[in-house]
Amino acid sequence: MPNLILIADDEADIVSLLQDYFEINGYQVITARDGTEALRQAGRNPDLILLDINMPDMDGLEVCTRIRDFVSCPIIFLTARVEDADKIIGFRVGGDDYIVKPFSVEELGARVAAHLRREHRQHFKQQTKFIDDLVVDYSARLVYHKKNRLSFSKKEFEIIELLSLNAGQTFDKERIYERLWGCESEGDSAVVAEHIRRVRVKLSAVSSQTYITTVWGVGYRWGN
């Protein structure tokens, strides 16, 4: 069954170009021209979302914020913004990647394929780990604390997954970024620190235990 991609952008020529490209390459495509329509289309459970930041009615950052707790698929921002602060905001609200306009359609296609390959590999992980009151279900990509489900974005869960499956091993920010965002992604490994901060905030809200330890000058590890 072909992967379903949601393309949300208010520029008709970009939507048309991307729809033609991805359909020619074997994907199913659904589209949205504003934030409200993007919210509605996200309910169709796409495998990946291409989300323009500058849309009328509701911008892409707001759309991502509203759907991220309920949609686990990769979200790639399409943006004309190039400031580091804007990139950090995009990752902070749950985006997985971004590409700056104007962009190469072939490069975007390669990024989409890379994200979907990583998603496909994740589906083969059939493992559950019990860590005191915390349960990490790797196959369902869910985390529970005392049977209460905790909400994590895709990248936040991937950080938990990477560190918890390699408990005791220290990973520096650059290595985490390369493993989870991929060598083909643009960006700054500082986004790793922001994602880990968010994971810690959510875990500390339900437990006083330290799950992710900072090894100063080296990186991060799962456990003390």
Backbone as a chain_set.jsonl record, in Angstrom:
{"seq": "MPNLILIADDEADIVSLLQDYFEINGYQVITARDGTEALRQAGRNPDLILLDINMPDMDGLEVCTRIRDFVSCPIIFLTARVEDADKIIGFRVGGDDYIVKPFSVEELGARVAAHLRREHRQHFKQQTKFIDDLVVDYSARLVYHKKNRLSFSKKEFEIIELLSLNAGQTFDKERIYERLWGCESEGDSAVVAEHIRRVRVKLSAVSSQTYITTVWGVGYRWGN", "coords": {"N": [[0.857, -1.201, 0.0], [0.654, 2.196, -0.916], [2.478, 4.95, 0.564], [0.869, 7.577, 2.364], [0.817, 10.996, 1.899], [0.466, 14.179, 3.314], [0.168, 17.333, 1.996], [0.471, 20.571, 2.9], [-0.004, 23.772, 2.08], [-0.29, 27.198, 1.199], [0.316, 28.127, -1.297], [-0.623, 27.644, -4.472], [0.814, 26.77, -6.747], [3.028, 25.486, -5.681], [1.841, 23.395, -4.236], [0.657, 21.987, -6.362], [2.949, 21.277, -7.864], [4.364, 19.648, -6.026], [2.455, 17.671, -5.491], [2.186, 16.454, -8.025], [4.81, 15.493, -8.334], [5.156, 13.66, -6.169], [3.057, 11.854, -6.582], [3.745, 10.8, -9.077], [5.939, 9.408, -8.244], [4.865, 7.326, -6.851], [3.429, 7.743, -4.464], [0.52, 8.285, -2.377], [-1.429, 11.218, -2.261], [-2.728, 13.849, -0.302], [-4.154, 17.094, 0.1], [-3.936, 20.464, 1.478], [-4.931, 23.862, 1.824], [-4.888, 25.761, 3.763], [-4.549, 26.393, 7.331], [-6.746, 25.385, 8.814], [-7.88, 23.474, 7.091], [-5.693, 21.794, 6.937], [-5.64, 20.754, 9.529], [-7.991, 19.229, 9.468], [-7.419, 17.371, 7.424], [-5.28, 16.054, 8.57], [-6.476, 14.272, 10.196], [-6.833, 12.05, 8.665], [-4.827, 10.325, 9.004], [-2.091, 10.499, 7.803], [1.06, 9.251, 6.48], [3.177, 10.921, 6.471], [3.755, 14.42, 6.848], [3.932, 17.371, 4.993], [4.435, 20.588, 5.784], [3.658, 23.862, 5.439], [4.951, 26.789, 6.931], [4.045, 29.47, 6.81], [0.949, 30.046, 6.54], [-2.418, 31.082, 5.782], [-5.111, 31.875, 8.09], [-4.382, 29.868, 10.042], [-1.177, 29.304, 11.152], [1.583, 27.111, 10.194], [3.077, 26.358, 12.445], [1.252, 26.557, 14.55], [-0.612, 24.669, 13.698], [0.952, 22.332, 13.852], [1.466, 22.297, 16.617], [-1.115, 21.792, 17.589], [-1.765, 19.287, 16.581], [0.283, 17.529, 17.209], [0.382, 15.913, 19.567], [-1.352, 13.932, 18.922], [-0.741, 12.895, 16.504], [1.699, 10.893, 15.197], [3.343, 10.733, 13.016], [6.13, 11.67, 10.814], [6.816, 15.171, 10.541], [7.527, 17.589, 8.258], [8.663, 20.795, 7.935], [7.953, 23.318, 5.569], [9.546, 26.18, 4.691], [10.195, 29.713, 4.48], [11.668, 30.931, 6.271], [14.791, 31.436, 7.774], [16.246, 31.896, 10.032], [18.006, 30.86, 12.962], [16.566, 30.86, 15.346], [13.922, 30.581, 14.486], [14.04, 28.029, 13.422], [14.535, 26.517, 15.708], [12.14, 26.956, 17.091], [10.388, 25.603, 15.395], [11.251, 22.907, 15.724], [10.748, 22.735, 18.422], [7.961, 22.77, 18.693], [7.342, 20.333, 17.719], [8.11, 19.553, 15.162], [9.901, 17.527, 12.778], [11.782, 17.932, 10.842], [13.019, 20.305, 8.405], [12.779, 22.246, 5.434], [14.135, 24.737, 3.419], [12.581, 27.243, 1.506], [13.505, 28.727, -1.637], [13.408, 25.312, -2.739], [14.97, 22.213, -3.759], [13.098, 19.878, -5.503], [13.858, 17.25, -5.777], [15.641, 16.949, -3.649], [13.891, 17.328, -1.49], [12.243, 15.115, -1.964], [14.081, 13.072, -1.434], [14.53, 13.466, 1.274], [11.98, 12.971, 2.332], [11.714, 10.25, 1.634], [13.785, 9.195, 3.201], [12.886, 9.715, 5.832], [10.571, 8.128, 5.846], [11.67, 5.598, 5.483], [12.988, 5.277, 7.913], [10.777, 5.301, 9.593], [9.555, 2.934, 8.725], [11.432, 1.003, 9.531], [11.153, 1.243, 12.261], [8.735, -0.019, 12.789], [9.315, -2.665, 12.976], [10.327, -3.173, 15.405], [9.755, -4.957, 18.156], [9.319, -4.765, 21.191], [9.167, -4.374, 24.706], [9.9, -2.401, 27.493], [10.402, -2.35, 30.97], [10.784, -0.014, 33.397], [11.15, 0.545, 36.467], [8.417, 2.362, 37.5], [7.87, 3.079, 34.963], [6.868, 2.311, 31.658], [7.986, 1.392, 28.53], [6.794, 0.993, 25.426], [7.984, -0.197, 22.658], [7.113, -1.164, 20.216], [4.507, -0.146, 19.866], [5.191, 2.429, 20.197], [4.826, 3.975, 22.51], [4.647, 5.448, 25.802], [4.242, 4.753, 29.201], [3.316, 5.663, 32.534], [2.826, 4.223, 35.5], [0.582, 2.985, 34.351], [-0.609, 5.125, 33.154], [-0.829, 6.888, 30.202], [1.77, 8.702, 28.662], [2.415, 11.666, 26.817], [4.344, 12.046, 23.998], [6.251, 13.592, 21.411], [7.204, 12.474, 18.089], [10.057, 12.656, 17.733], [10.826, 13.066, 20.38], [10.059, 10.618, 21.523], [11.792, 8.965, 20.089], [14.255, 9.722, 21.123], [13.991, 8.809, 23.763], [13.763, 6.108, 23.147], [16.266, 5.504, 21.87], [18.147, 6.085, 23.949], [17.18, 4.555, 26.14], [17.216, 1.928, 25.159], [19.864, 1.578, 25.051], [20.898, 1.662, 27.63], [23.004, 3.153, 30.046], [24.999, 3.703, 28.258], [26.742, 6.445, 26.91], [25.748, 9.137, 24.885], [26.802, 11.655, 22.695], [25.624, 14.976, 21.745], [25.903, 15.434, 19.005], [26.069, 12.855, 17.944], [23.554, 11.811, 18.632], [21.948, 13.55, 17.148], [22.735, 12.895, 14.534], [21.936, 10.215, 14.413], [19.13, 10.359, 14.757], [18.086, 12.468, 13.222], [19.452, 12.283, 10.881], [22.111, 12.228, 8.438], [21.515, 13.642, 6.185], [20.003, 15.755, 6.919], [19.521, 19.272, 7.553], [20.638, 21.561, 10.047], [21.064, 22.212, 13.584], [22.842, 20.651, 16.167], [22.078, 21.542, 18.6], [19.372, 21.402, 18.864], [18.899, 18.956, 19.909], [19.365, 19.159, 22.654], [17.182, 20.752, 23.361], [15.013, 19.019, 22.792], [15.564, 16.95, 24.604], [15.295, 18.375, 26.963], [12.512, 18.814, 26.909], [11.567, 16.188, 27.09], [12.48, 15.52, 29.641], [11.024, 17.354, 31.218], [8.412, 16.376, 30.91], [8.673, 13.814, 31.987], [9.503, 14.401, 34.598], [7.224, 15.511, 35.579], [5.675, 13.439, 36.397], [7.234, 11.77, 37.894], [9.85, 11.563, 40.331], [12.196, 10.436, 39.758], [15.367, 10.282, 38.113], [15.687, 9.866, 34.811], [17.11, 10.443, 32.462], [20.42, 11.188, 32.323], [22.771, 13.818, 32.456], [25.993, 13.742, 31.273], [28.476, 15.595, 31.97], [30.174, 17.549, 29.635], [30.345, 15.463, 27.928], [27.886, 14.055, 27.103], [24.681, 12.489, 26.979], [22.972, 9.976, 28.907], [20.955, 7.069, 29.581], [19.696, 6.523, 32.728], [21.326, 6.536, 35.989]], "CA": [[0.0, 0.0, 0.0], [1.519, 3.38, -0.986], [2.447, 5.886, 1.676], [-0.012, 8.734, 2.212], [1.474, 12.243, 2.27], [-0.342, 15.393, 3.366], [0.881, 18.553, 1.608], [-0.306, 21.725, 3.357], [0.671, 25.004, 1.661], [-1.267, 28.089, 0.581], [0.748, 28.473, -2.645], [-1.197, 26.627, -5.347], [1.798, 26.193, -7.655], [3.867, 24.553, -4.912], [1.024, 22.206, -3.974], [0.526, 21.256, -7.625], [4.255, 20.715, -8.197], [4.683, 18.554, -5.114], [1.485, 16.591, -5.698], [2.582, 15.741, -9.248], [6.079, 14.786, -8.103], [5.009, 12.504, -5.278], [2.181, 10.864, -7.21], [4.554, 10.13, -10.102], [6.867, 8.519, -7.537], [4.162, 6.214, -6.216], [2.788, 8.083, -3.199], [-0.815, 8.868, -2.357], [-1.292, 12.594, -1.795], [-3.875, 14.68, 0.045], [-3.645, 18.46, 0.183], [-4.651, 21.487, 2.243], [-4.487, 25.196, 1.419], [-4.809, 26.623, 4.941], [-4.36, 25.644, 8.566], [-7.96, 24.672, 9.204], [-7.975, 22.291, 6.241], [-4.6, 20.903, 7.33], [-6.102, 20.038, 10.728], [-8.98, 18.224, 9.07], [-6.762, 16.326, 6.65], [-4.403, 15.292, 9.459], [-7.294, 13.2, 10.76], [-6.826, 10.898, 7.761], [-3.662, 9.526, 9.401], [-1.04, 10.402, 6.788], [2.341, 8.675, 6.898], [4.123, 12.031, 6.582], [3.119, 15.707, 6.569], [4.725, 18.512, 4.555], [3.628, 21.642, 6.394], [4.149, 25.229, 5.259], [4.82, 27.584, 8.154], [3.278, 30.705, 6.584], [-0.361, 29.812, 5.934], [-3.488, 31.924, 6.336], [-6.074, 31.287, 9.016], [-3.635, 29.255, 11.138], [0.106, 28.979, 10.542], [2.026, 25.731, 10.344], [3.524, 26.102, 13.812], [0.045, 26.32, 15.35], [-1.159, 23.373, 13.275], [1.801, 21.294, 14.435], [1.224, 22.288, 18.061], [-2.431, 21.229, 17.887], [-1.916, 17.884, 16.173], [1.433, 16.68, 17.508], [0.109, 14.922, 20.604], [-2.249, 12.912, 18.396], [-0.198, 12.416, 15.231], [3.089, 10.525, 15.449], [4.108, 10.643, 11.772], [7.081, 12.763, 10.626], [6.332, 16.453, 10.034], [8.605, 18.38, 7.666], [8.228, 22.158, 7.668], [8.389, 24.049, 4.387], [9.622, 27.511, 5.263], [11.082, 30.733, 3.926], [12.408, 31.467, 7.416], [16.1, 30.792, 7.855], [16.887, 32.228, 11.291], [18.131, 29.726, 13.861], [15.482, 30.911, 16.335], [12.723, 30.026, 13.857], [14.233, 26.592, 13.297], [14.365, 25.941, 17.042], [10.704, 26.967, 17.383], [9.792, 24.506, 14.635], [11.539, 21.642, 16.406], [10.156, 22.773, 19.766], [6.526, 22.442, 18.643], [7.156, 18.935, 17.322], [8.552, 19.241, 13.807], [11.011, 16.582, 12.698], [12.751, 18.363, 9.842], [12.549, 21.47, 7.68], [13.485, 22.549, 4.196], [13.961, 26.167, 3.178], [12.201, 27.661, 0.16], [13.141, 27.721, -2.638], [14.108, 24.06, -2.502], [15.004, 21.224, -4.832], [12.082, 18.843, -5.317], [14.557, 15.973, -5.608], [16.153, 16.9, -2.274], [12.743, 17.089, -0.623], [11.851, 13.723, -2.142], [15.053, 12.221, -0.74], [14.291, 13.604, 2.722], [10.74, 12.244, 2.614], [12.011, 8.815, 1.564], [14.615, 8.835, 4.348], [12.034, 9.679, 7.022], [9.664, 6.986, 5.758], [12.468, 4.387, 5.722], [13.19, 5.159, 9.366], [9.481, 4.899, 10.152], [9.334, 1.524, 8.391], [12.279, 0.189, 10.39], [10.628, 1.274, 13.628], [7.601, -0.933, 12.928], [9.792, -4.02, 13.199], [10.8, -3.299, 16.782], [8.716, -5.549, 18.996], [9.946, -4.882, 22.497], [8.646, -3.537, 25.776], [10.851, -2.317, 28.593], [9.822, -1.908, 32.23], [11.803, 0.721, 34.141], [10.412, 0.933, 37.675], [7.011, 2.619, 37.189], [7.783, 3.509, 33.566], [6.812, 1.254, 30.659], [8.22, 1.876, 27.175], [6.328, 0.03, 24.425], [8.677, 0.224, 21.446], [6.34, -1.524, 19.028], [3.405, 0.82, 19.753], [5.805, 3.746, 20.33], [4.097, 4.628, 23.591], [5.269, 5.424, 27.121], [3.255, 4.799, 30.284], [3.794, 5.746, 33.905], [1.76, 3.645, 36.345], [-0.541, 2.71, 33.447], [-1.093, 6.36, 32.531], [-0.073, 7.165, 28.978], [2.42, 9.996, 28.551], [2.391, 12.142, 25.435], [5.634, 12.471, 23.468], [6.322, 13.722, 19.96], [7.978, 11.419, 17.441], [11.474, 12.78, 18.044], [10.989, 12.857, 21.817], [10.035, 9.176, 21.764], [13.006, 8.37, 19.522], [15.333, 9.957, 22.089], [13.774, 7.832, 24.834], [14.052, 4.79, 22.581], [17.705, 5.362, 21.67], [18.865, 6.057, 25.214], [16.748, 3.454, 27.017], [17.67, 0.65, 24.599], [21.319, 1.528, 25.248], [21.055, 2.178, 28.989], [24.365, 3.169, 30.543], [25.893, 4.192, 27.205], [26.636, 7.887, 26.751], [25.689, 9.631, 23.508], [26.919, 13.107, 22.614], [24.531, 15.599, 20.986], [26.126, 15.255, 17.567], [25.736, 11.474, 17.584], [22.096, 11.687, 18.708], [21.378, 14.266, 16.004], [22.991, 12.115, 13.324], [21.133, 8.989, 14.457], [17.688, 10.591, 14.708], [17.712, 13.389, 12.14], [20.1, 11.795, 9.672], [23.185, 13.062, 7.876], [21.012, 14.478, 5.098], [19.236, 16.87, 7.459], [20.204, 20.493, 7.939], [20.226, 21.973, 11.377], [22.056, 22.374, 14.634], [22.646, 19.621, 17.18], [21.497, 22.162, 19.799], [17.972, 21.011, 18.97], [18.853, 17.75, 20.747], [19.226, 19.61, 24.042], [15.804, 21.212, 23.548], [14.141, 17.848, 22.838], [15.813, 16.261, 25.871], [14.658, 19.193, 28.002], [11.067, 18.558, 26.882], [11.359, 14.835, 27.622], [12.69, 15.581, 31.097], [9.895, 18.066, 31.828], [7.257, 15.477, 30.933], [8.933, 12.718, 32.927], [9.559, 14.927, 35.965], [5.866, 15.839, 36.007], [5.024, 12.239, 36.938], [8.162, 10.983, 38.698], [11.039, 12.27, 40.828], [13.365, 9.677, 39.334], [16.128, 10.81, 36.986], [15.796, 8.847, 33.769], [18.165, 10.841, 31.534], [21.496, 11.855, 33.046], [23.76, 14.575, 31.695], [27.393, 13.484, 31.573], [28.986, 16.914, 31.609], [31.276, 17.572, 28.688], [30.32, 14.262, 27.084], [26.59, 13.883, 26.46], [23.551, 12.027, 27.779], [22.779, 8.535, 29.001], [19.772, 6.628, 30.32], [20.039, 5.991, 34.048], [22.317, 7.286, 36.777]], "C": [[0.886, 1.241, 0.0], [1.376, 4.269, 0.245], [1.573, 7.086, 1.343], [0.689, 9.974, 2.743], [0.464, 13.381, 2.25], [0.552, 16.577, 3.021], [0.008, 19.743, 1.972], [0.481, 22.996, 3.05], [-0.367, 25.884, 0.958], [-0.876, 28.514, -0.826], [0.346, 27.349, -3.601], [-0.16, 25.981, -6.247], [2.717, 25.206, -6.951], [3.104, 23.269, -4.633], [0.919, 21.346, -5.224], [1.829, 20.558, -8.003], [4.564, 19.502, -7.329], [3.725, 17.377, -5.284], [1.864, 15.779, -6.931], [3.836, 14.902, -9.004], [5.874, 13.523, -7.275], [4.079, 11.446, -5.862], [2.922, 10.107, -8.305], [5.491, 9.105, -9.461], [6.164, 7.504, -6.64], [3.514, 6.484, -4.876], [1.322, 8.455, -3.419], [-0.686, 10.259, -1.747], [-2.656, 13.178, -1.451], [-3.326, 16.078, 0.308], [-4.515, 19.344, 1.064], [-4.073, 22.831, 1.862], [-4.468, 26.187, 2.579], [-4.741, 25.752, 6.18], [-5.564, 24.831, 8.991], [-8.121, 23.387, 8.405], [-6.873, 21.297, 6.577], [-4.978, 20.093, 8.568], [-7.066, 18.918, 10.35], [-8.319, 17.061, 8.344], [-5.824, 15.475, 7.507], [-5.154, 14.135, 10.113], [-7.371, 11.972, 9.874], [-5.585, 10.03, 7.952], [-2.616, 9.386, 8.292], [0.227, 9.778, 7.361], [3.408, 9.742, 7.073], [3.387, 13.31, 6.196], [4.174, 16.718, 6.137], [3.916, 19.754, 4.893], [4.292, 23.005, 6.222], [3.947, 26.014, 6.549], [3.895, 28.782, 7.937], [1.995, 30.418, 5.818], [-1.394, 30.74, 6.54], [-4.357, 31.14, 7.308], [-5.382, 30.721, 10.251], [-2.285, 28.831, 10.568], [0.536, 27.552, 10.876], [2.491, 25.394, 11.74], [2.336, 25.796, 14.721], [-0.588, 24.987, 14.987], [-0.372, 22.246, 13.919], [1.563, 21.165, 15.935], [-0.082, 21.565, 18.394], [-2.563, 19.757, 17.546], [-0.837, 16.964, 16.725], [1.166, 15.612, 18.564], [-0.759, 13.776, 20.102], [-1.76, 12.299, 17.089], [1.283, 12.129, 15.426], [3.948, 10.528, 14.194], [5.105, 11.803, 11.662], [6.4, 14.01, 10.055], [7.534, 17.253, 9.55], [8.054, 19.77, 7.353], [8.802, 22.652, 6.345], [8.4, 25.518, 4.79], [10.542, 28.433, 4.486], [11.93, 31.341, 5.034], [13.729, 30.707, 7.56], [16.836, 31.115, 9.148], [16.914, 31.008, 12.212], [16.991, 29.68, 14.875], [14.207, 30.308, 15.774], [12.827, 28.51, 13.729], [14.001, 25.912, 14.648], [12.892, 25.888, 17.42], [10.017, 25.816, 16.661], [10.03, 23.158, 15.278], [10.825, 21.59, 17.761], [8.683, 22.388, 19.746], [6.27, 21.044, 18.08], [7.533, 18.593, 15.9], [9.755, 18.316, 13.821], [12.114, 17.054, 11.765], [12.199, 19.626, 9.194], [13.345, 21.592, 6.394], [13.126, 23.973, 3.813], [13.611, 26.422, 1.717], [13.172, 28.732, -0.352], [13.978, 26.46, -2.45], [14.092, 23.191, -3.75], [13.962, 20.152, -4.54], [12.751, 17.489, -5.086], [15.123, 15.845, -4.198], [15.018, 16.639, -1.293], [12.288, 15.644, -0.734], [12.779, 12.774, -1.42], [14.843, 12.289, 0.772], [13.035, 12.84, 3.132], [11.007, 10.75, 2.636], [12.82, 8.368, 2.763], [13.784, 8.742, 5.626], [11.119, 8.447, 7.002], [10.414, 5.674, 5.94], [12.688, 4.19, 7.215], [11.896, 4.742, 10.054], [9.235, 3.409, 9.923], [10.171, 0.621, 9.289], [11.735, 0.132, 11.813], [9.511, 0.258, 13.815], [8.037, -2.363, 13.211], [10.316, -4.224, 14.626], [9.649, -3.771, 17.66], [9.301, -5.787, 20.377], [9.288, -3.933, 23.474], [9.641, -3.557, 26.918], [10.167, -1.735, 29.819], [10.931, -1.287, 33.072], [11.128, 1.306, 35.366], [8.936, 1.144, 37.307], [6.795, 3.038, 35.732], [7.772, 2.285, 32.649], [6.998, 1.894, 29.285], [7.837, 0.76, 26.21], [6.9, 0.469, 23.08], [7.877, -0.095, 20.188], [5.199, -0.54, 18.796], [3.908, 2.263, 19.82], [5.06, 4.594, 21.366], [4.868, 4.496, 24.897], [4.172, 5.581, 28.168], [3.962, 4.963, 31.617], [2.639, 5.322, 34.806], [0.46, 3.512, 35.562], [-1.157, 3.959, 32.83], [-0.211, 6.691, 31.337], [0.49, 8.578, 29.005], [2.505, 10.386, 27.078], [3.77, 12.665, 25.027], [5.532, 12.613, 21.954], [7.18, 12.593, 19.406], [9.447, 11.483, 17.839], [11.734, 12.61, 19.539], [10.989, 11.366, 22.135], [11.316, 8.526, 21.241], [14.212, 8.589, 20.432], [15.207, 8.979, 23.25], [14.169, 6.44, 24.357], [15.56, 4.557, 22.468], [18.441, 5.208, 22.993], [18.479, 4.858, 26.076], [17.16, 2.084, 26.497], [19.178, 0.472, 24.745], [21.666, 2.093, 26.617], [22.503, 2.062, 29.452], [25.38, 3.672, 29.529], [25.666, 5.687, 26.999], [26.688, 8.272, 25.277], [25.89, 11.139, 23.534], [25.828, 13.654, 21.694], [24.676, 15.371, 19.486], [25.734, 13.849, 17.12], [24.234, 11.249, 17.622], [21.457, 12.35, 17.493], [21.546, 13.453, 14.726], [22.113, 10.874, 13.27], [19.66, 9.257, 14.196], [17.244, 11.525, 13.591], [18.356, 12.986, 10.813], [21.119, 12.765, 9.127], [22.656, 14.012, 6.82], [20.251, 15.689, 5.605], [20.122, 18.076, 7.728], [19.81, 20.808, 9.373], [21.389, 22.005, 12.337], [21.786, 21.328, 15.697], [22.124, 20.199, 18.49], [20.029, 21.789, 19.946], [17.828, 19.757, 19.822], [18.642, 18.135, 22.204], [17.808, 20.071, 24.33], [14.839, 20.031, 23.644], [14.327, 17.078, 24.146], [15.209, 17.042, 27.028], [13.167, 18.907, 28.08], [10.741, 17.174, 27.434], [11.471, 14.853, 29.139], [11.522, 16.268, 31.806], [8.692, 17.129, 31.954], [7.456, 14.322, 31.911], [8.937, 13.217, 34.372], [8.184, 15.303, 36.49], [5.179, 14.649, 36.659], [5.934, 11.444, 37.863], [9.345, 11.833, 39.139], [12.323, 11.566, 40.403], [14.048, 10.352, 38.139], [16.313, 9.703, 35.957], [16.923, 9.166, 32.792], [19.186, 11.68, 32.293], [22.399, 12.608, 32.083], [25.153, 14.201, 32.179], [28.146, 14.716, 31.079], [30.223, 16.816, 30.729], [31.298, 16.393, 27.742], [28.991, 14.128, 26.353], [25.524, 13.42, 27.426], [23.513, 10.498, 27.805], [21.496, 8.253, 29.775], [20.222, 6.006, 31.63], [21.117, 6.828, 34.725], [23.728, 6.793, 36.503]], "O": [[1.788, 1.342, 0.832], [0.32, 4.336, 0.874], [1.536, 7.551, 0.204], [1.11, 10.006, 3.899], [-0.298, 13.533, 1.295], [1.572, 16.8, 3.672], [-1.078, 19.91, 1.416], [1.505, 23.268, 3.678], [-1.215, 25.387, 0.217], [-1.653, 29.195, -1.495], [0.897, 26.249, -3.551], [-0.226, 24.778, -6.497], [3.139, 24.211, -7.54], [3.652, 22.175, -4.774], [1.072, 20.126, -5.161], [1.823, 19.396, -8.41], [4.974, 18.456, -7.833], [4.141, 16.22, -5.228], [1.864, 14.549, -6.887], [3.91, 13.745, -9.419], [6.357, 12.449, -7.633], [4.299, 10.254, -5.651], [2.745, 8.897, -8.447], [5.796, 8.071, -10.053], [6.791, 6.895, -5.773], [3.084, 5.546, -4.205], [0.934, 8.883, -4.506], [0.09, 10.453, -0.811], [-3.617, 13.025, -2.204], [-2.168, 16.23, 0.695], [-5.667, 19.022, 1.356], [-2.875, 22.948, 1.604], [-4.072, 27.339, 2.397], [-4.86, 24.529, 6.101], [-5.419, 23.709, 9.476], [-8.455, 22.34, 8.959], [-7.091, 20.087, 6.511], [-4.682, 18.902, 8.655], [-6.963, 17.799, 10.853], [-8.624, 15.9, 8.616], [-5.6, 14.303, 7.203], [-4.551, 13.146, 10.531], [-7.919, 10.95, 10.287], [-5.323, 9.119, 7.166], [-2.293, 8.269, 7.886], [0.438, 9.777, 8.574], [4.421, 9.514, 7.734], [2.511, 13.296, 5.332], [5.183, 16.906, 6.818], [2.829, 19.954, 4.35], [5.354, 23.268, 6.788], [2.897, 25.916, 7.184], [3.053, 29.076, 8.785], [1.958, 30.533, 4.593], [-1.26, 31.145, 7.695], [-4.337, 29.91, 7.338], [-5.749, 31.053, 11.378], [-2.242, 28.076, 9.597], [-0.06, 26.883, 11.72], [2.322, 24.26, 12.187], [2.398, 24.893, 15.556], [-1.05, 24.256, 15.863], [-0.954, 21.31, 14.468], [1.469, 20.056, 16.461], [-0.148, 20.814, 19.367], [-3.374, 19.049, 18.143], [-1.008, 15.745, 16.716], [1.687, 14.502, 18.452], [-0.89, 12.756, 20.779], [-2.306, 11.297, 16.625], [2.045, 13.028, 15.783], [5.162, 10.345, 14.284], [4.943, 12.816, 12.343], [5.522, 13.914, 9.198], [8.443, 17.558, 10.322], [7.094, 19.906, 6.595], [9.975, 22.437, 6.038], [7.365, 26.051, 5.192], [11.538, 27.998, 3.909], [12.805, 32.167, 4.773], [13.762, 29.48, 7.475], [17.957, 30.645, 9.34], [15.968, 30.222, 12.241], [16.506, 28.605, 15.225], [13.484, 29.607, 16.482], [11.842, 27.792, 13.901], [13.355, 24.866, 14.724], [12.433, 24.904, 18.0], [9.169, 25.132, 17.234], [9.11, 22.345, 15.372], [10.36, 20.534, 18.188], [8.201, 21.748, 20.68], [5.121, 20.616, 17.975], [7.308, 17.466, 15.457], [10.539, 18.323, 14.771], [13.259, 16.619, 11.887], [11.039, 19.979, 9.41], [14.464, 21.088, 6.297], [11.962, 24.371, 3.873], [14.251, 25.893, 0.808], [13.62, 29.569, 0.432], [15.137, 26.54, -2.044], [13.304, 23.408, -4.671], [13.946, 19.582, -3.45], [12.268, 16.679, -4.294], [15.092, 14.763, -3.612], [15.156, 15.83, -0.375], [11.98, 15.009, 0.274], [12.331, 11.778, -0.853], [14.966, 11.279, 1.465], [13.025, 12.147, 4.149], [10.574, 10.056, 3.555], [12.584, 7.284, 3.298], [13.95, 7.81, 6.412], [10.923, 7.802, 8.032], [9.861, 4.725, 6.495], [12.588, 3.073, 7.722], [11.91, 3.933, 10.981], [8.765, 2.707, 10.818], [9.687, -0.408, 9.759], [11.84, -0.892, 12.487], [9.356, -0.278, 14.913], [7.227, -3.186, 13.639], [10.702, -5.333, 14.997], [8.681, -3.041, 17.871], [9.732, -6.897, 20.69], [8.899, -2.822, 23.114], [10.166, -4.612, 27.272], [9.44, -0.746, 29.722], [11.903, -1.958, 33.419], [10.597, 2.416, 35.325], [8.275, 0.21, 36.852], [5.669, 3.318, 35.321], [8.551, 1.35, 32.83], [6.27, 2.816, 28.914], [8.478, -0.29, 26.18], [6.38, 1.383, 22.441], [7.962, 0.633, 19.199], [4.946, -0.14, 17.659], [3.163, 3.203, 19.542], [4.719, 5.753, 21.129], [5.644, 3.558, 25.082], [3.288, 6.429, 28.039], [5.071, 4.463, 31.809], [1.605, 5.987, 34.862], [-0.615, 3.875, 36.041], [-2.119, 3.866, 32.068], [1.012, 6.763, 31.458], [-0.216, 9.533, 29.328], [2.651, 9.529, 26.206], [4.295, 13.602, 25.629], [4.821, 11.854, 21.296], [7.805, 11.847, 20.16], [10.023, 10.472, 18.24], [12.767, 12.061, 19.923], [11.812, 10.895, 22.92], [11.863, 7.631, 21.885], [15.095, 7.734, 20.506], [16.199, 8.386, 23.675], [14.829, 5.69, 25.076], [16.068, 3.531, 22.92], [19.265, 4.307, 23.146], [19.343, 4.216, 26.673], [17.425, 1.175, 27.283], [19.704, -0.63, 24.588], [22.594, 2.889, 26.76], [23.147, 1.026, 29.281], [26.5, 4.03, 29.896], [24.524, 6.139, 26.924], [27.543, 7.807, 24.523], [25.231, 11.837, 24.304], [25.189, 12.903, 20.958], [23.69, 15.143, 18.786], [25.144, 13.669, 16.054], [23.687, 10.573, 16.75], [20.544, 11.796, 16.881], [20.615, 13.334, 13.93], [21.603, 10.518, 12.208], [19.002, 8.484, 13.499], [16.138, 11.383, 13.07], [17.846, 13.323, 9.745], [21.011, 13.975, 9.324], [23.25, 15.061, 6.569], [19.888, 16.563, 4.818], [21.295, 17.945, 8.077], [18.764, 20.367, 9.849], [22.546, 21.846, 11.95], [20.638, 21.13, 16.096], [21.763, 19.448, 19.396], [19.491, 21.853, 21.051], [16.766, 19.513, 20.395], [17.841, 17.519, 22.907], [17.279, 19.817, 25.413], [13.942, 20.037, 24.487], [13.352, 16.606, 24.73], [14.674, 16.453, 27.967], [12.61, 18.773, 29.17], [9.759, 17.003, 28.156], [10.645, 14.263, 29.836], [11.083, 15.82, 32.865], [8.032, 17.099, 32.993], [6.514, 13.904, 32.584], [8.436, 12.537, 35.267], [7.987, 15.406, 37.701], [4.207, 14.822, 37.394], [5.467, 10.536, 38.551], [9.789, 12.719, 38.407], [13.419, 12.061, 40.666], [13.386, 10.919, 37.27], [17.012, 8.721, 36.206], [17.62, 8.259, 32.338], [18.864, 12.739, 32.833], [22.748, 12.097, 31.019], [25.457, 14.329, 33.365], [28.416, 14.844, 29.885], [31.179, 16.104, 31.036], [32.151, 16.313, 26.858], [28.961, 14.091, 25.123], [25.459, 13.895, 28.56], [23.953, 9.826, 26.872], [21.015, 9.099, 30.529], [21.029, 5.077, 31.643], [21.732, 7.702, 34.114], [24.686, 7.31, 37.078]]}, "num_chains": 1, "name": "protein.A"}
